[in-house]
Amino acid sequence: MGRLEFQPWIKRFPGGGTVSVVVFPHAGGAAATYRDFATALAHAGADAYIVQYPQRAERLTQPPAPTLEHLAADLFGAADWSALAPLRLFGHCMGALVAFEFARTAHSQGVPVQQLWASASDAPSTAAAAPRVPTTDRELLRDVVALGGTDPRLLADADFIDMLLPSIRADYRAWNTYARDADVRVPADIHAVGGTADTRVAENSLRTWASHTDGAFTFELFDGEHFYLHQHLDALAARVAA
């Protein structure tokens, strides 16, 4: 695997195993936000790869993707994923929808995806009916604070906010255009996971991921809110890597 070529913005966390997990951040999230989760995956024996979206970190000056489908295609073209297949995908919130589109692209290109872990996310067929996410600066910042998951010290830093808002706005605009019919499915098994106290994603919507797989489906809730995973890194990583 050491000879494989990746775009430099794909963060690799080798675990020495035979399982490859690709991690898709939430809207506005950078790869660095998932470093602890990727480390937990590596400790559980999986090789983890976190993708970086445009408009942040090393890709700060790159234009945003207009749709989640374009974003997934961009990420699929960033590496020869067939060399790591069969893949497991993990996406949190909007990242789960990007992972779903990535899985569809992978399937069309003959790259097997074994599992898709959809974390704290509306299903593809329910995303369009969910409340539209905000795009104005004031609403964006209020939404970030309400969801949690971002260090309050960073939210008090004006320079950080100036860098954060454009990436969130770009992701939210693409997210607001996303829609899929209930009969659009992938061959991969889908495992839907979420937090018991998540106020963003309804349990019924999370369960609707079952209609988007031709394989097996499981559902599990952990104690916590929308970013429950930060309190359950090891347990969640163990499930994904098993």
C-alpha positions as CSV (number, residue, x, y, z in Angstrom):
1,M,0.0,0.0,0.0
2,G,2.9,2.3,0.5
3,R,3.4,2.6,-3.3
4,L,-0.2,3.8,-3.8
5,E,-0.5,7.4,-4.9
6,F,-3.0,9.8,-3.3
7,Q,-3.7,13.5,-3.5
8,P,-1.7,15.0,-0.6
9,W,-5.0,16.2,1.0
10,I,-6.0,12.6,1.7
11,K,-4.9,11.9,5.3
12,R,-3.7,8.4,5.9
13,F,-3.7,6.5,9.2
14,P,-2.3,3.0,8.7
15,G,-3.5,0.3,10.9
16,G,-1.7,-2.6,9.4
17,G,-4.9,-4.5,8.6
18,T,-6.8,-5.6,5.5
19,V,-9.7,-3.2,6.1
20,S,-9.7,0.2,4.4
21,V,-12.0,2.9,5.7
22,V,-12.6,6.2,3.9
23,V,-13.9,8.9,6.2
24,F,-16.1,11.8,4.9
25,P,-16.4,14.8,7.2
26,H,-19.6,16.7,8.0
27,A,-20.5,20.0,6.3
28,G,-17.8,22.6,7.0
29,G,-15.6,20.0,8.6
30,A,-11.9,19.6,7.9
31,A,-10.0,16.3,7.8
32,A,-8.3,17.4,11.0
33,T,-11.6,17.1,12.9
34,Y,-11.6,13.4,12.3
35,R,-8.0,12.7,13.3
36,D,-9.0,11.1,16.6
37,F,-11.5,8.9,14.9
38,A,-9.1,7.8,12.2
39,T,-6.5,7.1,15.0
40,A,-9.1,5.0,16.7
41,L,-9.8,3.1,13.5
42,A,-6.1,2.5,13.1
43,H,-5.8,1.2,16.6
44,A,-8.8,-1.1,15.8
45,G,-6.7,-2.6,12.9
46,A,-8.1,-0.6,9.9
47,D,-6.3,1.6,7.5
48,A,-8.1,4.9,7.6
49,Y,-8.2,7.6,4.9
50,I,-9.8,11.0,5.6
51,V,-10.8,13.0,2.6
52,Q,-10.5,16.8,2.5
53,Y,-13.2,18.9,0.9
54,P,-12.4,22.1,-1.1
55,Q,-12.4,25.5,0.6
56,R,-10.4,24.4,3.7
57,A,-6.8,23.6,4.8
58,E,-4.6,22.5,1.8
59,R,-7.6,23.0,-0.6
60,L,-8.5,26.5,0.7
61,T,-8.2,28.2,-2.7
62,Q,-9.9,25.5,-4.7
63,P,-13.4,26.2,-5.8
64,P,-16.3,24.5,-4.0
65,A,-18.2,21.7,-5.6
66,P,-21.6,22.9,-6.8
67,T,-23.4,19.6,-5.8
68,L,-22.7,16.7,-3.5
69,E,-22.5,14.5,-6.6
70,H,-19.7,16.7,-8.0
71,L,-17.9,16.5,-4.6
72,A,-18.1,12.7,-4.5
73,A,-16.8,12.5,-8.1
74,D,-13.9,14.8,-7.1
75,L,-13.0,12.6,-4.1
76,F,-13.3,9.4,-6.1
77,G,-10.8,10.8,-8.7
78,A,-8.3,11.6,-6.0
79,A,-6.8,8.0,-5.7
80,D,-6.8,4.6,-7.2
81,W,-9.3,3.3,-4.7
82,S,-9.5,-0.1,-6.5
83,A,-6.2,-0.9,-5.0
84,L,-7.7,-0.7,-1.5
85,A,-11.1,-2.4,-2.3
86,P,-13.3,-3.6,-1.0
87,L,-13.8,-0.3,0.7
88,R,-15.7,0.7,3.8
89,L,-17.1,4.3,3.9
90,F,-17.9,6.3,7.0
91,G,-19.7,9.7,6.6
92,H,-21.0,12.0,9.3
93,C,-24.1,14.1,8.6
94,M,-23.7,15.6,5.1
95,G,-20.6,13.4,4.8
96,A,-22.9,10.3,4.7
97,L,-24.6,11.6,1.6
98,V,-21.3,12.3,0.0
99,A,-20.2,8.8,0.9
100,F,-23.4,7.4,-0.7
101,E,-22.7,9.2,-3.9
102,F,-19.1,8.0,-3.7
103,A,-20.4,4.5,-3.4
104,R,-22.6,4.9,-6.4
105,T,-19.7,6.2,-8.4
106,A,-17.4,3.4,-7.2
107,H,-20.0,0.8,-8.2
108,S,-20.3,2.3,-11.7
109,Q,-16.5,2.1,-12.0
110,G,-16.3,-1.5,-10.8
111,V,-14.7,-0.6,-7.4
112,P,-16.4,-2.7,-4.7
113,V,-17.7,-0.9,-1.6
114,Q,-18.4,-3.4,1.2
115,Q,-20.0,-1.2,3.8
116,L,-21.4,2.3,4.1
117,W,-21.6,3.7,7.6
118,A,-24.2,6.6,7.7
119,S,-23.7,8.6,10.9
120,A,-26.3,11.2,12.1
121,S,-27.6,11.8,8.6
122,D,-30.9,12.0,6.8
123,A,-31.3,9.3,4.2
124,P,-30.8,10.3,0.6
125,S,-34.6,10.1,-0.1
126,T,-35.5,12.2,3.0
127,A,-32.8,14.8,2.7
128,A,-34.8,17.0,0.3
129,A,-37.7,17.1,2.8
130,A,-35.6,18.1,5.7
131,P,-35.4,21.8,6.7
132,R,-33.1,23.7,4.5
133,V,-29.7,24.5,6.1
134,P,-28.9,28.2,6.4
135,T,-26.5,30.1,4.2
136,T,-26.2,33.6,5.7
137,D,-23.3,34.4,8.0
138,R,-25.4,35.0,11.1
139,E,-27.6,31.9,10.6
140,L,-24.5,29.7,9.7
141,L,-22.7,30.7,12.9
142,R,-25.9,30.1,15.0
143,D,-26.3,26.7,13.4
144,V,-22.6,25.7,14.1
145,V,-23.0,26.7,17.8
146,A,-26.3,24.9,18.1
147,L,-25.0,21.6,16.7
148,G,-21.9,21.6,18.9
149,G,-18.9,19.6,17.7
150,T,-16.7,22.7,17.3
151,D,-14.3,23.9,20.1
152,P,-15.9,27.0,21.7
153,R,-12.4,28.6,21.9
154,L,-12.2,28.4,18.1
155,L,-15.6,30.0,17.7
156,A,-14.4,33.0,19.7
157,D,-11.5,33.5,17.2
158,A,-12.5,36.0,14.5
159,D,-9.9,34.7,12.1
160,F,-11.1,31.2,12.5
161,I,-14.7,32.2,11.8
162,D,-13.5,34.1,8.7
163,M,-12.0,30.9,7.4
164,L,-14.8,28.6,8.6
165,L,-17.9,30.4,7.2
166,P,-17.0,30.2,3.4
167,S,-16.5,26.4,3.6
168,I,-19.7,25.8,5.6
169,R,-21.7,28.1,3.2
170,A,-20.3,26.2,0.1
171,D,-21.2,22.8,1.6
172,Y,-24.6,23.9,2.8
173,R,-25.5,25.3,-0.7
174,A,-24.6,22.0,-2.3
175,W,-26.4,20.1,0.4
176,N,-29.6,22.1,-0.1
177,T,-29.8,21.0,-3.7
178,Y,-29.5,17.3,-2.9
179,A,-32.3,14.8,-3.6
180,R,-32.6,11.1,-4.4
181,D,-35.6,8.9,-5.0
182,A,-36.4,6.1,-2.5
183,D,-35.5,3.4,-5.0
184,V,-31.9,4.6,-5.5
185,R,-29.7,1.9,-3.9
186,V,-26.2,0.7,-3.6
187,P,-25.0,-2.9,-3.3
188,A,-23.0,-2.1,-0.1
189,D,-24.4,-3.0,3.3
190,I,-25.5,0.1,5.1
191,H,-25.1,0.7,8.9
192,A,-27.0,3.7,10.2
193,V,-25.7,5.1,13.5
194,G,-26.7,8.2,15.5
195,G,-27.2,9.9,18.8
196,T,-30.1,9.4,21.1
197,A,-30.5,13.1,21.7
198,D,-29.8,14.4,18.1
199,T,-32.1,17.3,17.4
200,R,-31.0,17.6,13.7
201,V,-31.8,14.2,12.4
202,A,-35.0,12.4,13.2
203,E,-34.7,8.7,14.0
204,N,-37.2,7.7,11.2
205,S,-35.1,9.5,8.7
206,L,-32.0,7.8,9.9
207,R,-33.8,4.4,9.7
208,T,-34.8,5.2,6.1
209,W,-31.3,4.4,5.0
210,A,-32.6,0.8,4.9
211,S,-34.3,1.5,1.6
212,H,-31.1,2.5,-0.1
213,T,-29.2,-0.8,0.1
214,D,-29.5,-4.1,-1.8
215,G,-27.5,-5.6,1.0
216,A,-27.8,-5.9,4.8
217,F,-29.0,-3.0,7.0
218,T,-28.3,-2.3,10.7
219,F,-29.3,0.5,13.0
220,E,-27.8,1.6,16.3
221,L,-28.0,4.7,18.6
222,F,-25.4,5.8,21.0
223,D,-25.9,8.1,23.9
224,G,-25.3,11.7,22.8
225,E,-26.3,14.5,20.5
226,H,-25.5,15.2,16.9
227,F,-21.8,14.8,17.4
228,Y,-22.2,11.7,19.7
229,L,-19.2,10.1,18.0
230,H,-16.7,12.2,19.9
231,Q,-17.8,10.4,23.1
232,H,-17.8,7.0,21.5
233,L,-14.7,7.0,19.3
234,D,-13.3,3.6,20.3
235,A,-16.6,1.8,20.4
236,L,-17.7,3.2,17.0
237,A,-14.2,2.5,15.4
238,A,-14.3,-1.1,16.7
239,R,-17.6,-1.6,14.9
240,V,-16.5,-0.1,11.6
241,A,-13.2,-2.0,11.6
242,A,-14.7,-5.4,12.6
